[in-house]
Amino acid sequence: MLQRYCFNGCLASISYVVICVFVLFCVGVDLGWVGKRVKEKLSDQCGVRAVYGYLLILDAVL
């Protein structure tokens, strides 16, 4: 039981960090923090913004 709780806690922490990094990346794209090369490779910024919005909603729900 304790091992399962510990594993779920670690997994939740890792997931939270990954989501935070991704959200910061999306915000960086929107605010211009990301370099021009990266922006050129991201041809679909609307998709990035949609995922960013989805993650904000998901974060509010969780």
N, CA, C and O atoms as a Tripos MOL2 file, in Angstrom:
@<TRIPOS>MOLECULE
protein
  248   247    62     0     0
PROTEIN
NO_CHARGES

@<TRIPOS>ATOM
      1 N           0.8290   -1.1910    0.0000 N.3       1 MET1
      2 CA          0.0000    0.0000    0.0000 C.3       1 MET1
      3 C           0.8740    1.2570    0.0000 C.2       1 MET1
      4 O           0.6350    2.1780   -0.7810 O.2       1 MET1
      5 N           1.8750    1.2970    0.8630 N.am      2 LEU2
      6 CA          2.7410    2.4720    0.9550 C.3       2 LEU2
      7 C           3.5380    2.6740   -0.3320 C.2       2 LEU2
      8 O           3.7290    3.8060   -0.7760 O.2       2 LEU2
      9 N           4.0040    1.5710   -0.9330 N.am      3 GLN3
     10 CA          4.7540    1.6820   -2.1810 C.3       3 GLN3
     11 C           3.8810    2.2560   -3.2890 C.2       3 GLN3
     12 O           4.3330    3.0830   -4.0810 O.2       3 GLN3
     13 N           2.6340    1.8150   -3.3400 N.am      4 ARG4
     14 CA          1.7350    2.3010   -4.3800 C.3       4 ARG4
     15 C           1.4790    3.7980   -4.1870 C.2       4 ARG4
     16 O           1.4490    4.5480   -5.1630 O.2       4 ARG4
     17 N           1.2960    4.2350   -2.9450 N.am      5 TYR5
     18 CA          1.0700    5.6580   -2.6690 C.3       5 TYR5
     19 C           2.2980    6.4800   -3.0520 C.2       5 TYR5
     20 O           2.1810    7.5540   -3.6420 O.2       5 TYR5
     21 N           3.4760    5.9610   -2.7100 N.am      6 CYS6
     22 CA          4.7200    6.6620   -3.0240 C.3       6 CYS6
     23 C           4.8980    6.7740   -4.5350 C.2       6 CYS6
     24 O           5.2720    7.8310   -5.0440 O.2       6 CYS6
     25 N           4.6310    5.6920   -5.2410 N.am      7 PHE7
     26 CA          4.7760    5.7040   -6.6970 C.3       7 PHE7
     27 C           3.8040    6.7000   -7.3170 C.2       7 PHE7
     28 O           4.1810    7.4660   -8.2040 O.2       7 PHE7
     29 N           2.5520    6.6960   -6.8550 N.am      8 ASN8
     30 CA          1.5620    7.6300   -7.3910 C.3       8 ASN8
     31 C           1.9420    9.0700   -7.0670 C.2       8 ASN8
     32 O           1.7390    9.9650   -7.8870 O.2       8 ASN8
     33 N           2.4890    9.2960   -5.8840 N.am      9 GLY9
     34 CA          2.9200   10.6410   -5.5210 C.3       9 GLY9
     35 C           4.0610   11.1240   -6.3940 C.2       9 GLY9
     36 O           4.0590   12.2680   -6.8490 O.2       9 GLY9
     37 N           5.0480   10.2480   -6.6330 N.am     10 CYS10
     38 CA          6.1740   10.6100   -7.5000 C.3      10 CYS10
     39 C           5.7020   10.8300   -8.9290 C.2      10 CYS10
     40 O           6.1390   11.7660   -9.5990 O.2      10 CYS10
     41 N           4.8130    9.9670   -9.3890 N.am     11 LEU11
     42 CA          4.2880   10.0940  -10.7480 C.3      11 LEU11
     43 C           3.5080   11.3890  -10.9020 C.2      11 LEU11
     44 O           3.6140   12.0610  -11.9280 O.2      11 LEU11
     45 N           2.7320   11.7410   -9.8970 N.am     12 ALA12
     46 CA          1.9740   12.9910   -9.9400 C.3      12 ALA12
     47 C           2.9140   14.1910   -9.9560 C.2      12 ALA12
     48 O           2.6630   15.1650  -10.6650 O.2      12 ALA12
     49 N           3.9920   14.1300   -9.1820 N.am     13 SER13
     50 CA          4.9580   15.2330   -9.1630 C.3      13 SER13
     51 C           5.6340   15.4000  -10.5150 C.2      13 SER13
     52 O           5.8040   16.5190  -10.9980 O.2      13 SER13
     53 N           6.0170   14.2930  -11.1190 N.am     14 ILE14
     54 CA          6.6570   14.3440  -12.4360 C.3      14 ILE14
     55 C           5.6860   14.8990  -13.4670 C.2      14 ILE14
     56 O           6.0650   15.7290  -14.2930 O.2      14 ILE14
     57 N           4.4410   14.4490  -13.4250 N.am     15 SER15
     58 CA          3.4370   14.9400  -14.3680 C.3      15 SER15
     59 C           3.2300   16.4370  -14.1940 C.2      15 SER15
     60 O           3.1000   17.1650  -15.1780 O.2      15 SER15
     61 N           3.1990   16.8970  -12.9590 N.am     16 TYR16
     62 CA          3.0060   18.3180  -12.6850 C.3      16 TYR16
     63 C           4.1630   19.1420  -13.2470 C.2      16 TYR16
     64 O           3.9450   20.2100  -13.8190 O.2      16 TYR16
     65 N           5.3860   18.6500  -13.0860 N.am     17 VAL17
     66 CA          6.5570   19.3600  -13.6060 C.3      17 VAL17
     67 C           6.5110   19.4240  -15.1270 C.2      17 VAL17
     68 O           6.7920   20.4690  -15.7140 O.2      17 VAL17
     69 N           6.1570   18.3110  -15.7690 N.am     18 VAL18
     70 CA          6.0760   18.2800  -17.2310 C.3      18 VAL18
     71 C           5.0190   19.2620  -17.7260 C.2      18 VAL18
     72 O           5.2510   19.9890  -18.6920 O.2      18 VAL18
     73 N           3.8700   19.2870  -17.0760 N.am     19 ILE19
     74 CA          2.8040   20.2080  -17.4750 C.3      19 ILE19
     75 C           3.2530   21.6540  -17.2880 C.2      19 ILE19
     76 O           2.9920   22.4960  -18.1470 O.2      19 ILE19
     77 N           3.9270   21.9500  -16.1780 N.am     20 CYS20
     78 CA          4.4000   23.3180  -15.9310 C.3      20 CYS20
     79 C           5.4060   23.7570  -16.9910 C.2      20 CYS20
     80 O           5.3430   24.8870  -17.4750 O.2      20 CYS20
     81 N           6.3280   22.8760  -17.3510 N.am     21 VAL21
     82 CA          7.3180   23.2140  -18.3780 C.3      21 VAL21
     83 C           6.6320   23.4630  -19.7130 C.2      21 VAL21
     84 O           6.9810   24.3990  -20.4330 O.2      21 VAL21
     85 N           5.6550   22.6240  -20.0420 N.am     22 PHE22
     86 CA          4.9480   22.7880  -21.3080 C.3      22 PHE22
     87 C           4.1530   24.0870  -21.3310 C.2      22 PHE22
     88 O           4.1350   24.7850  -22.3450 O.2      22 PHE22
     89 N           3.5020   24.4130  -20.2330 N.am     23 VAL23
     90 CA          2.7330   25.6610  -20.1620 C.3      23 VAL23
     91 C           3.6740   26.8610  -20.2830 C.2      23 VAL23
     92 O           3.3540   27.8270  -20.9750 O.2      23 VAL23
     93 N           4.8270   26.8090  -19.6180 N.am     24 LEU24
     94 CA          5.7970   27.9030  -19.7440 C.3      24 LEU24
     95 C           6.2870   28.0450  -21.1770 C.2      24 LEU24
     96 O           6.5000   29.1570  -21.6580 O.2      24 LEU24
     97 N           6.4640   26.9240  -21.8530 N.am     25 PHE25
     98 CA          6.8640   26.9710  -23.2570 C.3      25 PHE25
     99 C           5.7890   27.6420  -24.1060 C.2      25 PHE25
    100 O           6.0980   28.4780  -24.9560 O.2      25 PHE25
    101 N           4.5290   27.2780  -23.8800 N.am     26 CYS26
    102 CA          3.4220   27.8790  -24.6370 C.3      26 CYS26
    103 C           3.3200   29.3740  -24.3590 C.2      26 CYS26
    104 O           3.0950   30.1640  -25.2760 O.2      26 CYS26
    105 N           3.4850   29.7600  -23.1070 N.am     27 VAL27
    106 CA          3.4600   31.1830  -22.7610 C.3      27 VAL27
    107 C           4.6320   31.8940  -23.4270 C.2      27 VAL27
    108 O           4.4860   33.0140  -23.9170 O.2      27 VAL27
    109 N           5.7830   31.2500  -23.4460 N.am     28 GLY28
    110 CA          6.9500   31.8280  -24.1140 C.3      28 GLY28
    111 C           6.7260   32.0430  -25.5940 C.2      28 GLY28
    112 O           7.1730   33.0450  -26.1520 O.2      28 GLY28
    113 N           6.0420   31.1170  -26.2350 N.am     29 VAL29
    114 CA          5.7160   31.2790  -27.6520 C.3      29 VAL29
    115 C           4.8050   32.4800  -27.8380 C.2      29 VAL29
    116 O           5.0140   33.2900  -28.7410 O.2      29 VAL29
    117 N           3.7990   32.5960  -26.9880 N.am     30 ASP30
    118 CA          2.8430   33.6960  -27.1190 C.3      30 ASP30
    119 C           3.4770   35.0530  -26.8160 C.2      30 ASP30
    120 O           3.1520   36.0420  -27.4730 O.2      30 ASP30
    121 N           4.3610   35.1130  -25.8480 N.am     31 LEU31
    122 CA          4.9340   36.3920  -25.4370 C.3      31 LEU31
    123 C           6.2390   36.7330  -26.1480 C.2      31 LEU31
    124 O           6.8050   37.8040  -25.9340 O.2      31 LEU31
    125 N           6.7080   35.8330  -26.9830 N.am     32 GLY32
    126 CA          7.9140   36.1180  -27.7560 C.3      32 GLY32
    127 C           9.2070   35.7860  -27.0460 C.2      32 GLY32
    128 O          10.2660   36.2550  -27.4640 O.2      32 GLY32
    129 N           9.1630   34.9960  -25.9900 N.am     33 TRP33
    130 CA         10.3860   34.6050  -25.2910 C.3      33 TRP33
    131 C          11.1640   33.5510  -26.0650 C.2      33 TRP33
    132 O          12.3750   33.4120  -25.8970 O.2      33 TRP33
    133 N          10.4670   32.8190  -26.9020 N.am     34 VAL34
    134 CA         11.0880   31.7270  -27.6580 C.3      34 VAL34
    135 C          11.7440   32.3220  -28.9010 C.2      34 VAL34
    136 O          11.2130   33.2550  -29.5040 O.2      34 VAL34
    137 N          12.8950   31.7800  -29.2790 N.am     35 GLY35
    138 CA         13.6340   32.3040  -30.4240 C.3      35 GLY35
    139 C          12.8900   32.1850  -31.7400 C.2      35 GLY35
    140 O          11.9140   31.4450  -31.8660 O.2      35 GLY35
    141 N          13.3820   32.9400  -32.7220 N.am     36 LYS36
    142 CA         12.7210   32.9930  -34.0270 C.3      36 LYS36
    143 C          12.7410   31.6370  -34.7270 C.2      36 LYS36
    144 O          11.7660   31.2660  -35.3810 O.2      36 LYS36
    145 N          13.8320   30.8980  -34.5990 N.am     37 ARG37
    146 CA         13.9220   29.5790  -35.2390 C.3      37 ARG37
    147 C          12.8540   28.6330  -34.7240 C.2      37 ARG37
    148 O          12.2240   27.9060  -35.4920 O.2      37 ARG37
    149 N          12.6620   28.6530  -33.4250 N.am     38 VAL38
    150 CA         11.6580   27.7650  -32.8330 C.3      38 VAL38
    151 C          10.2750   28.1730  -33.3100 C.2      38 VAL38
    152 O           9.4410   27.3180  -33.6090 O.2      38 VAL38
    153 N          10.0290   29.4760  -33.3830 N.am     39 LYS39
    154 CA          8.7270   29.9500  -33.8540 C.3      39 LYS39
    155 C           8.4780   29.5330  -35.2910 C.2      39 LYS39
    156 O           7.3560   29.1770  -35.6520 O.2      39 LYS39
    157 N           9.5230   29.5740  -36.1190 N.am     40 GLU40
    158 CA          9.3610   29.1760  -37.5130 C.3      40 GLU40
    159 C           9.0260   27.6970  -37.6250 C.2      40 GLU40
    160 O           8.2770   27.2880  -38.5130 O.2      40 GLU40
    161 N           9.5770   26.9010  -36.7290 N.am     41 LYS41
    162 CA          9.2840   25.4680  -36.7620 C.3      41 LYS41
    163 C           7.8730   25.1730  -36.2810 C.2      41 LYS41
    164 O           7.2880   24.1540  -36.6480 O.2      41 LYS41
    165 N           7.3310   26.0500  -35.4690 N.am     42 LEU42
    166 CA          5.9590   25.8720  -34.9940 C.3      42 LEU42
    167 C           5.0220   26.5570  -35.9770 C.2      42 LEU42
    168 O           4.7030   27.7370  -35.8330 O.2      42 LEU42
    169 N           4.5930   25.8140  -36.9610 N.am     43 SER43
    170 CA          3.7630   26.4270  -37.9950 C.3      43 SER43
    171 C           2.3350   26.6510  -37.5190 C.2      43 SER43
    172 O           1.6160   27.4760  -38.0850 O.2      43 SER43
    173 N           1.9190   25.9320  -36.4930 N.am     44 ASP44
    174 CA          0.5280   26.0150  -36.0550 C.3      44 ASP44
    175 C           0.4660   26.5920  -34.6470 C.2      44 ASP44
    176 O           0.2870   25.8520  -33.6790 O.2      44 ASP44
    177 N           0.6130   27.9090  -34.5280 N.am     45 GLN45
    178 CA          0.5660   28.5280  -33.2060 C.3      45 GLN45
    179 C          -0.8250   28.4610  -32.6060 C.2      45 GLN45
    180 O          -0.9780   28.4600  -31.3850 O.2      45 GLN45
    181 N          -1.8380   28.4060  -33.4550 N.am     46 CYS46
    182 CA         -3.1990   28.2880  -32.9240 C.3      46 CYS46
    183 C          -3.3400   26.9820  -32.1480 C.2      46 CYS46
    184 O          -4.0160   26.9340  -31.1200 O.2      46 CYS46
    185 N          -2.7030   25.9310  -32.6400 N.am     47 GLY47
    186 CA         -2.7340   24.6490  -31.9370 C.3      47 GLY47
    187 C          -2.0360   24.7380  -30.5960 C.2      47 GLY47
    188 O          -2.4960   24.1620  -29.6100 O.2      47 GLY47
    189 N          -0.9160   25.4650  -30.5540 N.am     48 VAL48
    190 CA         -0.1870   25.6370  -29.2990 C.3      48 VAL48
    191 C          -1.0560   26.3950  -28.3030 C.2      48 VAL48
    192 O          -1.1230   26.0340  -27.1280 O.2      48 VAL48
    193 N          -1.7200   27.4470  -28.7770 N.am     49 ARG49
    194 CA         -2.5840   28.2230  -27.8840 C.3      49 ARG49
    195 C          -3.7600   27.3920  -27.4020 C.2      49 ARG49
    196 O          -4.1930   27.5270  -26.2570 O.2      49 ARG49
    197 N          -4.2820   26.5260  -28.2760 N.am     50 ALA50
    198 CA         -5.4050   25.6770  -27.8770 C.3      50 ALA50
    199 C          -4.9740   24.7060  -26.7830 C.2      50 ALA50
    200 O          -5.7080   24.4920  -25.8180 O.2      50 ALA50
    201 N          -3.7920   24.1200  -26.9300 N.am     51 VAL51
    202 CA         -3.2850   23.1940  -25.9100 C.3      51 VAL51
    203 C          -3.0300   23.9470  -24.6110 C.2      51 VAL51
    204 O          -3.3000   23.4300  -23.5260 O.2      51 VAL51
    205 N          -2.5110   25.1650  -24.7180 N.am     52 TYR52
    206 CA         -2.2740   26.0010  -23.5350 C.3      52 TYR52
    207 C          -3.5860   26.2690  -22.7970 C.2      52 TYR52
    208 O          -3.6490   26.1640  -21.5720 O.2      52 TYR52
    209 N          -4.6270   26.6130  -23.5480 N.am     53 GLY53
    210 CA         -5.9420   26.8380  -22.9400 C.3      53 GLY53
    211 C          -6.4850   25.5820  -22.2990 C.2      53 GLY53
    212 O          -7.0530   25.6220  -21.2080 O.2      53 GLY53
    213 N          -6.3070   24.4630  -22.9860 N.am     54 TYR54
    214 CA         -6.7670   23.1840  -22.4490 C.3      54 TYR54
    215 C          -6.0560   22.8580  -21.1430 C.2      54 TYR54
    216 O          -6.6830   22.3880  -20.1940 O.2      54 TYR54
    217 N          -4.7510   23.1050  -21.0910 N.am     55 LEU55
    218 CA         -3.9970   22.8140  -19.8700 C.3      55 LEU55
    219 C          -4.4220   23.7220  -18.7250 C.2      55 LEU55
    220 O          -4.4470   23.2930  -17.5710 O.2      55 LEU55
    221 N          -4.7560   24.9750  -19.0320 N.am     56 LEU56
    222 CA         -5.2490   25.8630  -17.9760 C.3      56 LEU56
    223 C          -6.5640   25.3560  -17.4040 C.2      56 LEU56
    224 O          -6.7730   25.3720  -16.1910 O.2      56 LEU56
    225 N          -7.4450   24.9050  -18.2880 N.am     57 ILE57
    226 CA         -8.7270   24.3550  -17.8320 C.3      57 ILE57
    227 C          -8.4900   23.0920  -17.0190 C.2      57 ILE57
    228 O          -9.0960   22.9020  -15.9650 O.2      57 ILE57
    229 N          -7.6030   22.2260  -17.5110 N.am     58 LEU58
    230 CA         -7.3050   20.9750  -16.8140 C.3      58 LEU58
    231 C          -6.7120   21.2530  -15.4390 C.2      58 LEU58
    232 O          -7.0530   20.5790  -14.4670 O.2      58 LEU58
    233 N          -5.8290   22.2410  -15.3520 N.am     59 ASP59
    234 CA         -5.2160   22.5970  -14.0760 C.3      59 ASP59
    235 C          -6.2660   23.1270  -13.1000 C.2      59 ASP59
    236 O          -6.1990   22.8470  -11.9030 O.2      59 ASP59
    237 N          -7.2250   23.8850  -13.6040 N.am     60 ALA60
    238 CA         -8.2840   24.4150  -12.7430 C.3      60 ALA60
    239 C          -9.1810   23.2980  -12.2180 C.2      60 ALA60
    240 O          -9.6550   23.3520  -11.0830 O.2      60 ALA60
    241 N          -9.4080   22.2880  -13.0510 N.am     61 VAL61
    242 CA        -10.2690   21.1730  -12.6490 C.3      61 VAL61
    243 C          -9.5720   20.2960  -11.6230 C.2      61 VAL61
    244 O         -10.1850   19.8560  -10.6500 O.2      61 VAL61
    245 N          -8.2790   20.0410  -11.8470 N.am     62 LEU62
    246 CA         -7.5450   19.1620  -10.9340 C.3      62 LEU62
    247 C          -7.1340   19.9490   -9.7200 C.2      62 LEU62
    248 O          -6.5000   19.4030   -8.8170 O.2      62 LEU62
@<TRIPOS>BOND
     1     1     2 1
     2     2     3 1
     3     3     4 2
     4     3     5 am
     5     5     6 1
     6     6     7 1
     7     7     8 2
     8     7     9 am
     9     9    10 1
    10    10    11 1
    11    11    12 2
    12    11    13 am
    13    13    14 1
    14    14    15 1
    15    15    16 2
    16    15    17 am
    17    17    18 1
    18    18    19 1
    19    19    20 2
    20    19    21 am
    21    21    22 1
    22    22    23 1
    23    23    24 2
    24    23    25 am
    25    25    26 1
    26    26    27 1
    27    27    28 2
    28    27    29 am
    29    29    30 1
    30    30    31 1
    31    31    32 2
    32    31    33 am
    33    33    34 1
    34    34    35 1
    35    35    36 2
    36    35    37 am
    37    37    38 1
    38    38    39 1
    39    39    40 2
    40    39    41 am
    41    41    42 1
    42    42    43 1
    43    43    44 2
    44    43    45 am
    45    45    46 1
    46    46    47 1
    47    47    48 2
    48    47    49 am
    49    49    50 1
    50    50    51 1
    51    51    52 2
    52    51    53 am
    53    53    54 1
    54    54    55 1
    55    55    56 2
    56    55    57 am
    57    57    58 1
    58    58    59 1
    59    59    60 2
    60    59    61 am
    61    61    62 1
    62    62    63 1
    63    63    64 2
    64    63    65 am
    65    65    66 1
    66    66    67 1
    67    67    68 2
    68    67    69 am
    69    69    70 1
    70    70    71 1
    71    71    72 2
    72    71    73 am
    73    73    74 1
    74    74    75 1
    75    75    76 2
    76    75    77 am
    77    77    78 1
    78    78    79 1
    79    79    80 2
    80    79    81 am
    81    81    82 1
    82    82    83 1
    83    83    84 2
    84    83    85 am
    85    85    86 1
    86    86    87 1
    87    87    88 2
    88    87    89 am
    89    89    90 1
    90    90    91 1
    91    91    92 2
    92    91    93 am
    93    93    94 1
    94    94    95 1
    95    95    96 2
    96    95    97 am
    97    97    98 1
    98    98    99 1
    99    99   100 2
   100    99   101 am
   101   101   102 1
   102   102   103 1
   103   103   104 2
   104   103   105 am
   105   105   106 1
   106   106   107 1
   107   107   108 2
   108   107   109 am
   109   109   110 1
   110   110   111 1
   111   111   112 2
   112   111   113 am
   113   113   114 1
   114   114   115 1
   115   115   116 2
   116   115   117 am
   117   117   118 1
   118   118   119 1
   119   119   120 2
   120   119   121 am
   121   121   122 1
   122   122   123 1
   123   123   124 2
   124   123   125 am
   125   125   126 1
   126   126   127 1
   127   127   128 2
   128   127   129 am
   129   129   130 1
   130   130   131 1
   131   131   132 2
   132   131   133 am
   133   133   134 1
   134   134   135 1
   135   135   136 2
   136   135   137 am
   137   137   138 1
   138   138   139 1
   139   139   140 2
   140   139   141 am
   141   141   142 1
   142   142   143 1
   143   143   144 2
   144   143   145 am
   145   145   146 1
   146   146   147 1
   147   147   148 2
   148   147   149 am
   149   149   150 1
   150   150   151 1
   151   151   152 2
   152   151   153 am
   153   153   154 1
   154   154   155 1
   155   155   156 2
   156   155   157 am
   157   157   158 1
   158   158   159 1
   159   159   160 2
   160   159   161 am
   161   161   162 1
   162   162   163 1
   163   163   164 2
   164   163   165 am
   165   165   166 1
   166   166   167 1
   167   167   168 2
   168   167   169 am
   169   169   170 1
   170   170   171 1
   171   171   172 2
   172   171   173 am
   173   173   174 1
   174   174   175 1
   175   175   176 2
   176   175   177 am
   177   177   178 1
   178   178   179 1
   179   179   180 2
   180   179   181 am
   181   181   182 1
   182   182   183 1
   183   183   184 2
   184   183   185 am
   185   185   186 1
   186   186   187 1
   187   187   188 2
   188   187   189 am
   189   189   190 1
   190   190   191 1
   191   191   192 2
   192   191   193 am
   193   193   194 1
   194   194   195 1
   195   195   196 2
   196   195   197 am
   197   197   198 1
   198   198   199 1
   199   199   200 2
   200   199   201 am
   201   201   202 1
   202   202   203 1
   203   203   204 2
   204   203   205 am
   205   205   206 1
   206   206   207 1
   207   207   208 2
   208   207   209 am
   209   209   210 1
   210   210   211 1
   211   211   212 2
   212   211   213 am
   213   213   214 1
   214   214   215 1
   215   215   216 2
   216   215   217 am
   217   217   218 1
   218   218   219 1
   219   219   220 2
   220   219   221 am
   221   221   222 1
   222   222   223 1
   223   223   224 2
   224   223   225 am
   225   225   226 1
   226   226   227 1
   227   227   228 2
   228   227   229 am
   229   229   230 1
   230   230   231 1
   231   231   232 2
   232   231   233 am
   233   233   234 1
   234   234   235 1
   235   235   236 2
   236   235   237 am
   237   237   238 1
   238   238   239 1
   239   239   240 2
   240   239   241 am
   241   241   242 1
   242   242   243 1
   243   243   244 2
   244   243   245 am
   245   245   246 1
   246   246   247 1
   247   247   248 2
@<TRIPOS>SUBSTRUCTURE
     1 MET1         2 RESIDUE 1 A MET
     2 LEU2         6 RESIDUE 1 A LEU
     3 GLN3        10 RESIDUE 1 A GLN
     4 ARG4        14 RESIDUE 1 A ARG
     5 TYR5        18 RESIDUE 1 A TYR
     6 CYS6        22 RESIDUE 1 A CYS
     7 PHE7        26 RESIDUE 1 A PHE
     8 ASN8        30 RESIDUE 1 A ASN
     9 GLY9        34 RESIDUE 1 A GLY
    10 CYS10       38 RESIDUE 1 A CYS
    11 LEU11       42 RESIDUE 1 A LEU
    12 ALA12       46 RESIDUE 1 A ALA
    13 SER13       50 RESIDUE 1 A SER
    14 ILE14       54 RESIDUE 1 A ILE
    15 SER15       58 RESIDUE 1 A SER
    16 TYR16       62 RESIDUE 1 A TYR
    17 VAL17       66 RESIDUE 1 A VAL
    18 VAL18       70 RESIDUE 1 A VAL
    19 ILE19       74 RESIDUE 1 A ILE
    20 CYS20       78 RESIDUE 1 A CYS
    21 VAL21       82 RESIDUE 1 A VAL
    22 PHE22       86 RESIDUE 1 A PHE
    23 VAL23       90 RESIDUE 1 A VAL
    24 LEU24       94 RESIDUE 1 A LEU
    25 PHE25       98 RESIDUE 1 A PHE
    26 CYS26      102 RESIDUE 1 A CYS
    27 VAL27      106 RESIDUE 1 A VAL
    28 GLY28      110 RESIDUE 1 A GLY
    29 VAL29      114 RESIDUE 1 A VAL
    30 ASP30      118 RESIDUE 1 A ASP
    31 LEU31      122 RESIDUE 1 A LEU
    32 GLY32      126 RESIDUE 1 A GLY
    33 TRP33      130 RESIDUE 1 A TRP
    34 VAL34      134 RESIDUE 1 A VAL
    35 GLY35      138 RESIDUE 1 A GLY
    36 LYS36      142 RESIDUE 1 A LYS
    37 ARG37      146 RESIDUE 1 A ARG
    38 VAL38      150 RESIDUE 1 A VAL
    39 LYS39      154 RESIDUE 1 A LYS
    40 GLU40      158 RESIDUE 1 A GLU
    41 LYS41      162 RESIDUE 1 A LYS
    42 LEU42      166 RESIDUE 1 A LEU
    43 SER43      170 RESIDUE 1 A SER
    44 ASP44      174 RESIDUE 1 A ASP
    45 GLN45      178 RESIDUE 1 A GLN
    46 CYS46      182 RESIDUE 1 A CYS
    47 GLY47      186 RESIDUE 1 A GLY
    48 VAL48      190 RESIDUE 1 A VAL
    49 ARG49      194 RESIDUE 1 A ARG
    50 ALA50      198 RESIDUE 1 A ALA
    51 VAL51      202 RESIDUE 1 A VAL
    52 TYR52      206 RESIDUE 1 A TYR
    53 GLY53      210 RESIDUE 1 A GLY
    54 TYR54      214 RESIDUE 1 A TYR
    55 LEU55      218 RESIDUE 1 A LEU
    56 LEU56      222 RESIDUE 1 A LEU
    57 ILE57      226 RESIDUE 1 A ILE
    58 LEU58      230 RESIDUE 1 A LEU
    59 ASP59      234 RESIDUE 1 A ASP
    60 ALA60      238 RESIDUE 1 A ALA
    61 VAL61      242 RESIDUE 1 A VAL
    62 LEU62      246 RESIDUE 1 A LEU
